[in-house]
Amino acid sequence: MTDQIVLNGNDFSLEDLVRVAREAVRVQLSEASLDRIIKSRQLIDKWVEKEERIYGVTTGFGALSTVPISRDDTRKLQKNILFSHSAGMGKTMDNDVVRAMMALRINDFCRGNSGLRLETIEKLIQVLNTGIIPVVPEKGSVGASGDLVPMAHLSLVLIGEGEAFVDGKRMSGARALRQKGIRPLELDSGEGLALINGTQFMLALGCLALYDALNLCKHADIAASMSLETLMGTREAFDKRIHAARPHKGQILAADNMLRMTDHSDIISSHKDCSQIQDAYTLRCSPQVHGASWDAFAYVDRVIRVEMNASTENPLIFPETEAFLSGGNFHGQPLALACDFLGIAIAELANISERRIERLVNPQLSGLPAFLVEDGGLNSGFMIAQYAAAALVSENKVLAHPASVDSIPTSANKEDHVSMGAVAARKCRDIVANTEEVIAIELMCAAQGIDLFTNMKAGDGTLAAYKEIRKHVDYMKEDRILSTDIAKTKALLESGDIVRAVERKVGKLY
């Protein structure tokens, strides 16, 4: 694994993006990209010299695209577009999202369709690699002509404007550049629009949400397997023959995960001949529900990986034919639909998890001590943990309403259909965070339940998960502050340590 990732516009992976965004791995341009970037810029300079009419280069923007811009004013136009489009509001985006935006934008520029100068692209790489984090407000993009507002805020720092974080301290963009010994840019013709006219804000959010969702769905299978054991369920519903008869890929893989994790369980073997015929749906149908989400993630993954290695500017420069074309690759509809679908699929994992939590804490359903605690009454145990999970699930239901079905025309009706993809991506991010909390609560409750089976061993995988959880969160003998335990378990979930512990025992989880 390298400490520097070479970008060429064609094979940037989700895994490498996360390394750049969250581990501050450095990036550089590939040699193959340099030729296309330089040739594209030479064409822009030639066309400007000839006073060709090119959208956003020698004309105004949006509904003002009919207004010609003189050669003398083209430089001022670039600064004006960054200023006028920096209209963002709301909370500042997290560092990993902003770093992902920069990396994705650089990868887009590597394709040589933007017409940016090599100097400008290298300046953005320098900002990323030196740890400058531009201040990007979360609200203001409608996801149509790219993510104009957040990308404008990001780009301000390149010219010594706006604000940025350096080593956790917020300061002016000019000061941030000075601290890192970087000279501010003076943008040339066409560069203002080329910097901001892309989908990288919603894409960055979607990429990180997808990566976290893929980690989360493995933990959902682990939590469900632990709950199954604690609730004295049967493994019969995971039999391969059942899932081969309805061969959805996600369902088959989830069932196989759960079958392997519960193998050699003394708890399950202990009630093999009991009178109960079938388990509740939240146990018996976990592979079907989890698997449907897995299949949704697979669709989102395809969309995300295409968008990560695509050209999303307008106009597009094609150096091999010396042509420029105006189109709509900046429109965020593919990402808007994908992020809405991803949010819905993740929310379903939380829905079914919360119902398993209820079964665990409810003595009428579990046969265990009320709220999984000794000396009930004096102690409330996990009673309010289930309340908290219910609150998060309810919030997810509101957030899961699709943003992509909405459109409000902008720019004097020139942009008369917009994707609202940035809204979809932000909602998706919040659903992931909520669902991580819910799954963390189920893992805590299931581990507490396993402790109550003092004389019986859990399955191979579930026991490994239980042991990993207990390294960080103790058995609850009497009431204590639950938010601390939830935070610890969520951090453990995000680290992937539970999955790794399980996989060492049962092999790779899908």
C-alpha positions as CSV (number, residue, x, y, z in Angstrom):
1,M,0.0,0.0,0.0
2,T,1.6,3.3,-1.1
3,D,1.7,6.5,0.8
4,Q,0.9,8.4,-2.4
5,I,-1.9,7.8,-5.0
6,V,-1.4,8.6,-8.6
7,L,-4.5,10.0,-10.3
8,N,-5.2,9.6,-14.0
9,G,-8.9,10.2,-14.3
10,N,-9.7,6.6,-15.1
11,D,-9.2,4.2,-12.2
12,F,-9.6,6.1,-8.9
13,S,-11.1,3.6,-6.4
14,L,-13.5,4.1,-3.6
15,E,-10.9,2.6,-1.2
16,D,-8.2,5.0,-2.3
17,L,-10.5,7.9,-2.1
18,V,-11.2,7.1,1.6
19,R,-7.4,6.9,2.2
20,V,-7.0,10.4,0.8
21,A,-10.0,11.7,2.7
22,R,-9.5,10.1,6.1
23,E,-5.8,9.2,6.3
24,A,-4.4,12.3,4.4
25,V,-2.6,10.1,1.8
26,R,-1.0,12.4,-0.8
27,V,-2.0,12.5,-4.5
28,Q,-0.1,13.3,-7.7
29,L,-0.9,13.6,-11.4
30,S,0.0,10.7,-13.7
31,E,2.4,11.4,-16.6
32,A,-0.3,10.4,-19.0
33,S,-2.6,13.1,-17.8
34,L,-0.1,15.9,-18.3
35,D,-0.2,15.8,-22.1
36,R,-4.0,16.0,-22.3
37,I,-4.2,18.8,-19.7
38,I,-1.6,20.9,-21.6
39,K,-3.1,20.3,-25.0
40,S,-6.6,21.3,-23.7
41,R,-5.3,24.5,-22.3
42,Q,-3.5,25.4,-25.5
43,L,-6.8,25.1,-27.3
44,I,-8.5,27.4,-24.8
45,D,-5.8,30.0,-25.3
46,K,-6.0,29.7,-29.1
47,W,-9.8,30.1,-29.0
48,V,-9.7,33.1,-26.7
49,E,-7.1,34.7,-28.9
50,K,-9.5,34.2,-31.9
51,E,-12.4,35.5,-29.8
52,E,-14.4,32.3,-30.3
53,R,-17.7,32.2,-28.5
54,I,-17.3,29.6,-25.8
55,Y,-19.8,29.3,-22.9
56,G,-18.3,30.5,-19.6
57,V,-15.0,31.3,-21.2
58,T,-15.9,34.3,-23.5
59,T,-19.5,34.6,-22.3
60,G,-21.4,35.0,-19.1
61,F,-23.0,32.2,-17.1
62,G,-26.4,30.5,-16.9
63,A,-29.1,32.9,-18.2
64,L,-26.3,35.4,-18.9
65,S,-24.7,33.1,-21.4
66,T,-25.7,35.4,-24.3
67,V,-23.6,38.2,-22.9
68,P,-20.2,38.3,-24.6
69,I,-17.1,39.0,-22.5
70,S,-14.2,40.8,-24.0
71,R,-10.7,39.4,-24.0
72,D,-9.6,42.0,-21.5
73,D,-12.4,41.1,-19.1
74,T,-12.0,37.3,-19.1
75,R,-9.7,37.3,-16.1
76,K,-12.0,39.5,-14.0
77,L,-14.9,37.2,-15.0
78,Q,-13.1,34.2,-13.3
79,K,-12.8,36.0,-10.0
80,N,-16.3,37.3,-10.2
81,I,-17.8,33.8,-10.7
82,L,-16.1,32.5,-7.5
83,F,-17.3,35.5,-5.5
84,S,-20.9,35.5,-6.9
85,H,-21.3,31.8,-6.5
86,S,-20.0,31.6,-2.9
87,A,-23.5,31.9,-1.4
88,G,-23.3,28.8,0.9
89,M,-25.0,28.5,4.3
90,G,-25.2,26.2,7.3
91,K,-22.6,24.1,9.1
92,T,-19.1,23.7,7.8
93,M,-18.5,20.4,6.1
94,D,-16.3,17.8,7.8
95,N,-12.6,17.6,6.8
96,D,-13.0,14.2,5.2
97,V,-15.7,15.4,2.9
98,V,-13.7,18.5,1.8
99,R,-10.6,16.4,1.2
100,A,-12.7,14.0,-0.8
101,M,-14.1,16.9,-2.9
102,M,-10.6,18.1,-3.8
103,A,-9.3,14.6,-4.6
104,L,-12.3,13.9,-6.8
105,R,-12.1,17.2,-8.6
106,I,-8.4,16.7,-9.3
107,N,-9.1,13.3,-10.7
108,D,-11.8,14.8,-13.0
109,F,-9.2,17.4,-14.2
110,C,-6.8,14.6,-15.0
111,R,-9.0,13.6,-17.9
112,G,-8.0,16.7,-19.7
113,N,-11.5,17.9,-20.6
114,S,-11.6,21.0,-18.4
115,G,-9.2,23.4,-20.2
116,L,-7.6,24.3,-16.9
117,R,-3.9,25.3,-16.8
118,L,-1.6,22.7,-15.4
119,E,-0.5,25.4,-12.9
120,T,-4.1,25.6,-11.5
121,I,-4.5,21.9,-11.1
122,E,-1.1,21.6,-9.4
123,K,-2.1,24.4,-7.0
124,L,-5.2,22.4,-5.9
125,I,-3.0,19.4,-5.4
126,Q,-0.6,21.5,-3.3
127,V,-3.5,22.7,-1.1
128,L,-4.7,19.1,-0.6
129,N,-1.3,17.6,0.1
130,T,-0.2,20.3,2.6
131,G,-3.3,19.8,4.7
132,I,-5.2,23.0,4.0
133,I,-9.0,22.4,4.4
134,P,-11.2,25.0,2.7
135,V,-14.3,26.1,4.6
136,V,-17.2,24.7,2.7
137,P,-20.8,25.4,4.0
138,E,-23.1,22.4,3.6
139,K,-26.1,24.1,2.1
140,G,-26.7,26.0,-1.2
141,S,-26.3,23.4,-4.0
142,V,-29.3,22.3,-6.1
143,G,-27.1,19.7,-7.8
144,A,-27.8,20.8,-11.4
145,S,-25.1,22.9,-12.9
146,G,-22.8,20.9,-10.8
147,D,-22.3,21.8,-7.1
148,L,-21.6,25.4,-7.9
149,V,-21.9,26.9,-4.4
150,P,-19.8,24.5,-2.4
151,M,-17.2,24.2,-5.2
152,A,-17.0,28.0,-5.3
153,H,-16.2,28.2,-1.6
154,L,-13.6,25.5,-2.0
155,S,-12.0,27.3,-4.9
156,L,-11.8,30.7,-3.2
157,V,-8.8,29.5,-1.2
158,L,-6.8,29.0,-4.4
159,I,-6.9,32.7,-5.0
160,G,-6.2,33.7,-1.4
161,E,-9.9,34.4,-0.6
162,G,-12.5,32.6,1.6
163,E,-11.5,30.7,4.7
164,A,-9.7,27.5,5.5
165,F,-8.6,25.3,8.4
166,V,-4.9,24.6,9.0
167,D,-4.0,22.3,11.8
168,G,-7.5,22.7,13.2
169,K,-7.4,26.5,13.3
170,R,-9.8,28.5,11.1
171,M,-8.3,31.5,9.3
172,S,-8.5,33.4,6.0
173,G,-7.6,31.7,2.8
174,A,-4.8,34.2,2.3
175,R,-3.3,33.3,5.7
176,A,-3.7,29.6,5.1
177,L,-1.7,29.8,1.9
178,R,1.0,31.9,3.6
179,Q,1.4,29.4,6.4
180,K,2.1,26.7,3.9
181,G,4.3,28.8,1.6
182,I,1.9,28.8,-1.3
183,R,1.3,31.8,-3.6
184,P,-2.3,32.5,-4.5
185,L,-3.4,32.0,-8.1
186,E,-4.5,34.5,-10.6
187,L,-7.1,32.7,-12.6
188,D,-7.0,32.8,-16.4
189,S,-9.8,32.6,-19.0
190,G,-12.4,29.8,-18.4
191,E,-10.9,28.6,-15.1
192,G,-13.5,30.0,-12.7
193,L,-16.2,28.0,-14.3
194,A,-14.0,24.9,-14.8
195,L,-13.2,24.9,-11.1
196,I,-16.8,24.9,-9.8
197,N,-18.8,23.2,-12.6
198,G,-18.8,19.6,-11.3
199,T,-20.6,17.1,-9.1
200,Q,-17.8,16.6,-6.6
201,F,-19.7,17.8,-3.4
202,M,-22.6,15.4,-3.7
203,L,-20.1,12.7,-5.0
204,A,-17.8,13.1,-2.0
205,L,-20.7,12.7,0.4
206,G,-22.1,9.7,-1.6
207,C,-18.7,8.0,-1.8
208,L,-18.1,8.3,2.0
209,A,-21.7,7.2,2.8
210,L,-21.4,4.2,0.5
211,Y,-18.1,3.2,2.0
212,D,-19.5,3.4,5.5
213,A,-22.7,1.6,4.4
214,L,-20.7,-1.4,3.1
215,N,-19.0,-1.6,6.5
216,L,-22.3,-1.2,8.3
217,C,-24.1,-4.0,6.5
218,K,-21.6,-6.5,7.7
219,H,-22.1,-5.3,11.3
220,A,-25.9,-5.6,10.7
221,D,-25.4,-9.3,9.9
222,I,-23.2,-9.7,13.0
223,A,-25.7,-7.9,15.2
224,A,-28.6,-10.0,13.8
225,S,-26.7,-13.3,14.4
226,M,-25.9,-12.3,18.0
227,S,-29.6,-11.3,18.6
228,L,-30.7,-14.6,17.0
229,E,-28.7,-16.6,19.5
230,T,-29.7,-14.5,22.5
231,L,-33.4,-14.8,21.5
232,M,-33.1,-18.6,21.1
233,G,-33.7,-18.6,17.4
234,T,-33.0,-21.3,14.9
235,R,-30.4,-21.4,12.0
236,E,-32.8,-23.2,9.8
237,A,-33.9,-20.0,8.0
238,F,-30.3,-19.6,6.8
239,D,-30.2,-22.9,5.0
240,K,-28.6,-22.5,1.5
241,R,-31.5,-24.3,-0.2
242,I,-34.0,-21.7,0.9
243,H,-32.0,-18.9,-0.6
244,A,-31.0,-20.8,-3.8
245,A,-34.8,-21.1,-4.4
246,R,-35.0,-17.2,-4.5
247,P,-31.5,-16.3,-5.8
248,H,-31.1,-12.7,-5.0
249,K,-27.4,-12.2,-4.6
250,G,-27.5,-10.1,-1.4
251,Q,-29.9,-12.4,0.3
252,I,-27.7,-15.5,-0.5
253,L,-24.6,-13.7,0.9
254,A,-26.3,-12.4,4.0
255,A,-27.7,-15.8,4.8
256,D,-24.3,-17.4,4.3
257,N,-22.7,-14.8,6.6
258,M,-25.2,-15.6,9.4
259,L,-25.0,-19.3,8.9
260,R,-21.2,-19.3,9.3
261,M,-21.3,-16.9,12.3
262,T,-23.7,-19.1,14.3
263,D,-22.0,-22.4,13.5
264,H,-21.1,-24.5,16.6
265,S,-23.4,-22.5,18.9
266,D,-24.2,-24.3,22.1
267,I,-27.0,-21.8,22.7
268,I,-28.8,-22.8,19.5
269,S,-28.1,-26.5,20.0
270,S,-29.6,-26.4,23.4
271,H,-33.2,-25.8,22.1
272,K,-33.0,-27.7,18.9
273,D,-36.0,-29.9,19.8
274,C,-38.2,-27.2,21.4
275,S,-41.8,-26.7,20.3
276,Q,-41.3,-23.4,18.6
277,I,-41.6,-23.8,14.8
278,Q,-40.6,-20.4,13.4
279,D,-38.9,-17.2,14.6
280,A,-40.2,-13.7,14.2
281,Y,-39.6,-12.0,10.9
282,T,-36.8,-9.8,12.3
283,L,-34.8,-13.0,12.9
284,R,-36.1,-15.3,10.2
285,C,-36.1,-12.8,7.4
286,S,-32.9,-11.0,8.3
287,P,-31.1,-12.3,5.1
288,Q,-34.0,-11.2,2.9
289,V,-34.1,-7.7,4.4
290,H,-30.3,-7.2,4.8
291,G,-29.8,-8.7,1.4
292,A,-32.1,-6.3,-0.3
293,S,-30.1,-3.5,1.1
294,W,-26.9,-5.2,-0.1
295,D,-28.3,-5.4,-3.6
296,A,-29.2,-1.7,-3.4
297,F,-25.6,-0.9,-2.4
298,A,-24.3,-2.8,-5.4
299,Y,-26.4,-0.5,-7.7
300,V,-25.1,2.6,-5.9
301,D,-21.6,1.3,-6.1
302,R,-21.8,1.1,-9.9
303,V,-23.1,4.7,-10.2
304,I,-20.5,6.0,-7.8
305,R,-17.5,4.3,-9.4
306,V,-18.5,5.6,-12.9
307,E,-18.9,9.2,-11.5
308,M,-15.6,9.1,-9.7
309,N,-13.8,8.7,-13.1
310,A,-15.9,10.9,-15.3
311,S,-15.8,14.4,-16.8
312,T,-18.5,16.6,-15.3
313,E,-17.6,20.1,-16.5
314,N,-19.2,22.3,-19.2
315,P,-18.0,23.0,-21.8
316,L,-15.9,19.9,-22.4
317,I,-12.6,20.2,-24.3
318,F,-11.6,17.3,-26.6
319,P,-7.9,17.8,-27.4
320,E,-7.7,14.8,-29.8
321,T,-10.2,16.4,-32.1
322,E,-9.6,20.1,-31.1
323,A,-13.2,20.5,-30.3
324,F,-15.3,22.0,-27.5
325,L,-18.8,20.9,-26.8
326,S,-21.5,22.2,-24.4
327,G,-23.6,19.6,-22.7
328,G,-25.0,18.6,-19.3
329,N,-22.6,16.2,-17.6
330,F,-22.7,18.4,-14.5
331,H,-26.4,17.4,-13.9
332,G,-26.5,15.4,-10.7
333,Q,-29.5,13.2,-11.4
334,P,-27.6,9.9,-11.4
335,L,-26.1,10.7,-8.0
336,A,-29.4,12.1,-6.7
337,L,-31.3,8.9,-7.4
338,A,-28.4,6.7,-6.1
339,C,-28.1,8.7,-2.9
340,D,-31.8,8.6,-2.3
341,F,-31.8,4.8,-2.9
342,L,-28.8,4.4,-0.6
343,G,-30.4,6.3,2.2
344,I,-33.6,4.2,2.0
345,A,-31.6,1.0,1.9
346,I,-29.6,2.0,5.0
347,A,-32.7,3.2,6.8
348,E,-34.1,-0.3,6.4
349,L,-31.1,-1.8,8.3
350,A,-31.9,0.5,11.2
351,N,-35.7,-0.4,11.0
352,I,-35.2,-4.1,11.4
353,S,-32.3,-3.6,14.0
354,E,-34.5,-1.5,16.2
355,R,-37.2,-4.2,16.2
356,R,-34.6,-6.8,17.2
357,I,-33.6,-4.5,20.0
358,E,-37.2,-4.3,21.2
359,R,-37.3,-8.1,21.3
360,L,-34.1,-8.3,23.3
361,V,-35.2,-5.8,26.0
362,N,-38.9,-6.9,26.2
363,P,-39.2,-9.9,28.7
364,Q,-42.5,-11.0,27.1
365,L,-40.7,-11.6,23.8
366,S,-37.2,-12.6,25.0
367,G,-37.7,-14.7,28.1
368,L,-34.7,-12.8,29.5
369,P,-34.7,-10.4,32.5
370,A,-36.5,-7.1,31.7
371,F,-34.3,-4.7,29.8
372,L,-31.4,-7.1,30.1
373,V,-30.4,-6.1,33.6
374,E,-30.2,-7.7,37.0
375,D,-32.3,-6.2,39.8
376,G,-34.8,-4.6,37.5
377,G,-36.8,-1.8,39.0
378,L,-33.8,-0.4,40.8
379,N,-32.0,-0.6,37.4
380,S,-33.6,0.4,34.1
381,G,-30.9,-1.4,32.1
382,F,-31.3,-1.0,28.3
383,M,-34.8,0.4,28.5
384,I,-33.9,3.9,27.2
385,A,-31.3,2.5,24.7
386,Q,-34.4,1.2,22.8
387,Y,-36.1,4.6,23.2
388,A,-33.0,6.2,21.6
389,A,-32.9,3.7,18.8
390,A,-36.6,4.4,18.1
391,A,-35.9,8.1,17.9
392,L,-33.2,7.6,15.4
393,V,-35.3,5.2,13.3
394,S,-38.1,7.7,13.2
395,E,-35.8,10.5,12.1
396,N,-34.5,8.2,9.4
397,K,-38.0,7.8,8.0
398,V,-38.2,11.6,7.5
399,L,-34.8,11.8,6.0
400,A,-35.5,8.9,3.6
401,H,-38.1,11.0,1.7
402,P,-36.4,11.3,-1.7
403,A,-35.0,14.6,-2.6
404,S,-34.5,13.6,-6.3
405,V,-38.2,13.9,-7.0
406,D,-38.1,17.6,-6.4
407,S,-37.0,20.3,-8.8
408,I,-37.2,24.1,-8.5
409,P,-36.0,26.0,-11.7
410,T,-33.1,28.3,-11.2
411,S,-31.1,30.9,-13.2
412,A,-34.1,32.7,-14.8
413,N,-35.5,29.3,-15.9
414,K,-32.4,28.5,-17.9
415,E,-31.7,25.7,-15.5
416,D,-35.3,24.5,-15.5
417,H,-34.8,21.1,-14.0
418,V,-32.4,20.4,-11.1
419,S,-31.5,17.2,-9.3
420,M,-31.3,18.2,-5.7
421,G,-28.6,15.6,-5.5
422,A,-26.6,17.6,-2.9
423,V,-29.7,17.4,-0.6
424,A,-30.0,13.7,-1.2
425,A,-26.4,13.1,-0.4
426,R,-26.5,15.1,2.8
427,K,-29.6,13.2,4.0
428,C,-27.9,10.0,3.1
429,R,-24.9,10.9,5.3
430,D,-27.2,11.6,8.2
431,I,-29.0,8.3,7.8
432,V,-25.7,6.4,7.9
433,A,-24.7,8.2,11.1
434,N,-28.1,7.4,12.7
435,T,-28.0,3.8,11.6
436,E,-24.5,3.3,13.0
437,E,-25.9,4.3,16.4
438,V,-28.8,1.9,16.1
439,I,-26.6,-1.1,15.1
440,A,-24.2,-0.1,17.9
441,I,-27.1,-0.3,20.4
442,E,-28.2,-3.8,19.1
443,L,-24.6,-5.0,19.4
444,M,-24.5,-3.8,23.0
445,C,-27.9,-5.4,23.8
446,A,-27.0,-8.7,22.1
447,A,-23.7,-8.9,24.0
448,Q,-25.5,-8.3,27.3
449,G,-27.9,-11.1,26.4
450,I,-25.1,-13.5,25.6
451,D,-23.7,-12.8,29.1
452,L,-26.9,-14.1,30.5
453,F,-26.2,-17.5,29.0
454,T,-23.4,-18.2,31.5
455,N,-23.1,-21.9,30.8
456,M,-23.4,-22.0,27.0
457,K,-21.0,-20.9,24.3
458,A,-22.1,-18.8,21.4
459,G,-21.4,-19.5,17.7
460,D,-17.9,-19.2,16.2
461,G,-18.5,-15.7,14.7
462,T,-20.9,-14.3,17.3
463,L,-18.5,-15.3,20.1
464,A,-15.7,-13.5,18.4
465,A,-17.8,-10.4,18.0
466,Y,-18.9,-10.6,21.7
467,K,-15.3,-10.9,22.8
468,E,-14.2,-7.9,20.8
469,I,-17.1,-5.8,22.1
470,R,-16.2,-6.8,25.7
471,K,-12.7,-5.5,25.2
472,H,-14.2,-2.0,25.1
473,V,-17.6,-2.1,26.8
474,D,-18.1,-4.0,30.1
475,Y,-21.1,-6.0,31.1
476,M,-23.8,-3.8,32.6
477,K,-24.4,-5.1,36.2
478,E,-26.1,-1.9,37.3
479,D,-27.2,1.3,35.6
480,R,-24.5,3.6,34.2
481,I,-24.4,6.4,31.6
482,L,-25.4,4.7,28.3
483,S,-24.3,7.4,25.9
484,T,-20.6,6.6,26.7
485,D,-21.1,2.9,25.9
486,I,-23.0,3.7,22.7
487,A,-20.2,6.1,21.6
488,K,-17.5,3.4,22.3
489,T,-19.4,0.8,20.4
490,K,-20.1,3.1,17.4
491,A,-16.3,3.9,17.3
492,L,-15.6,0.2,17.4
493,L,-18.0,-0.4,14.6
494,E,-16.5,2.3,12.5
495,S,-13.0,0.9,13.1
496,G,-13.9,-2.4,11.5
497,D,-12.3,-4.3,14.4
498,I,-15.5,-6.4,15.1
499,V,-15.6,-7.5,11.5
500,R,-11.9,-8.4,11.5
501,A,-12.3,-10.4,14.7
502,V,-15.3,-12.4,13.2
503,E,-13.5,-12.9,9.9
504,R,-10.5,-14.5,11.6
505,K,-12.9,-17.2,12.9
506,V,-15.3,-17.8,10.0
507,G,-13.6,-16.4,6.9
508,K,-14.5,-13.3,4.9
509,L,-17.9,-11.7,5.3
510,Y,-19.4,-10.6,2.0
